[in-house]
Amino acid sequence: MTDRTRHLVAALTGLGLGLAALGPGLAPGFVLSYDMVFVPDPAFTRLTFGLTGVVPRHVPSDAFVTALAAIVPADAVQKLVLLAVFVMACTSAASLVPSPRLAPRLAAGVCYAWNPFVAERLLLGQWALLLGYAALPWVVAAAARTDEPGGGRRLVRALLPAAIGGFAALAVSAMTALAVALATSSGVGRLREGCRAGLRGGVRAGLRVVAAAVVLGLPWLVPGALRPAGLPGDGTAVGLFAARADTPFGTLGSLLLLGGVWNGETVPSGYGAPVTATIWLVVVVVALAAYWRWCREPGWRRGAAVAAAVGFVVAALGAVAAPVLEGVIGLWPGFAVLRDGQQFAAPLAVVVAVGLGTAADRAAEARWPGVAAAAAAVPVLLLPTLAWGAAGDLRAVRYPDDWARARQIIDGDPVPGDVLVLPWASYRSYPWNHGRRVLDPMPRYLHRRVIVDDAVTVGGTTVAPEDPRAVALAPVARTGTPPAATLRDEGVRYVVVDAEPEGNRPSGAATEILRGPDLAVYRIDGGAGGARDSVPVAPVAAAWVLTGLAVFWSITASRTTLSFPLLGGITPRRPDPRRRTP
């Protein structure tokens, strides 16, 4: 069996896992869960590029989705992206197991694509983070070769899914790539031999990683840096987003098992039961032991272990040393990405998956083929509730007709002005979405500037809002009946009440133009138009151009074709002379 065939089988296995996991979410419509917000017919707006002054966490993932939705329907885009996460995760992890056998590779791929980390982040709606997670094994392979000819181009290509994912995805992948680059045999590893060339190689490789991450991150780094001064930061409430225990083994044990997400509502049904958690702990310990015993060469494996250790420390920081993390965020608000620490357990998932595949390979060498097959099945057997849309939690729904009518009216109005959404809250629990909590879709659904409350409340504690328009309008909007005259002076043209039509409405001279069971719309006449962009356009446009040129260079300047990782083109294949091949 050729390498190409093995990668194809791994990809098909990932596709099967994706179909099983999404289940009812593959029906026509959209899966809306927490941060996962897809809308029909999205448009490029100021929000898409981070020009409104909000923290650009959605950049450039929203632009990626909008571009794809110009080719295929938006609900199909969502399904393709989610399926791609499982396909890439299974294929990328399988490619890191240097075995001629198929079963050990599939054991690694299944483990990486089907585990508590994937389940919890999927329920949390963080598809963009999972896009970067799915490509992380390719990043590990590419980072180990950054000091070789063409290494920078390979790294940029491997980082593309994380760059599309945005802020958190690229931060996790960049941290992993940097650790691998510095710890490979061409870098810090050679210091054991006292080789100065090793130090120079490690520094050179590290600088290439930093340069690649910065250039790919420009679309969100630039608008983030140019946000209006004086806005509240998001470094507060570190404890709210710290890892938490979702197994009997405490917070650190839960992180070791690739769980521990901060939101208890996004833990898969039944996960963390003592029996299954204990079995999963044994599997993880065996995988880590196999990695330690048999995965010391080539050098990327040492680097992946370092990345896993660093990631675990970062993941636990908010839970065991919150004041330290608060101090770090105080130095630069961008370090707030560390606040949701559990996402940095991703490199540990790479090590666990490769370790499980290696253990299965050794079992196959010992003529125990049943063990290798069981290794591929055990992650699914221990987490069955990820199947069928996480036991029915992830179901496709359609936006109500009221929403389509409201968009037709509001977007068809030639008079400028912003849209204020009531009730004043960031997350909604719509009856038509089966009560599942979701980030307000209205800013993406409408093609105007939409003002919503972007303050997040967890357990009675509220994280300060970040949108300058929301900060200005919060005092009147949170009353539920903001004066129309005040809204007119602030450039608000429409007020949309999208969850509780009977309890909220503007007071004063506002005209009701639409009322339905799911939504009400009021027009405020005589306004001065909406507010201008809070972020200048020119530097943001320049950032996109520079990033586009870097991507174009990484693809076209290579002497080889774009052998994207599905074909194993960036995975190092260094045979171990001590290993026997059948």
Order of alpha helices (4+ residues) and beta strands (2+ residues): alpha-beta-alpha-alpha-alpha-alpha-alpha-alpha-alpha-alpha-alpha-alpha-alpha-alpha-alpha-alpha-alpha-alpha-beta-alpha-beta-beta-beta-alpha-beta-beta-beta-alpha-alpha-beta-beta-beta-alpha
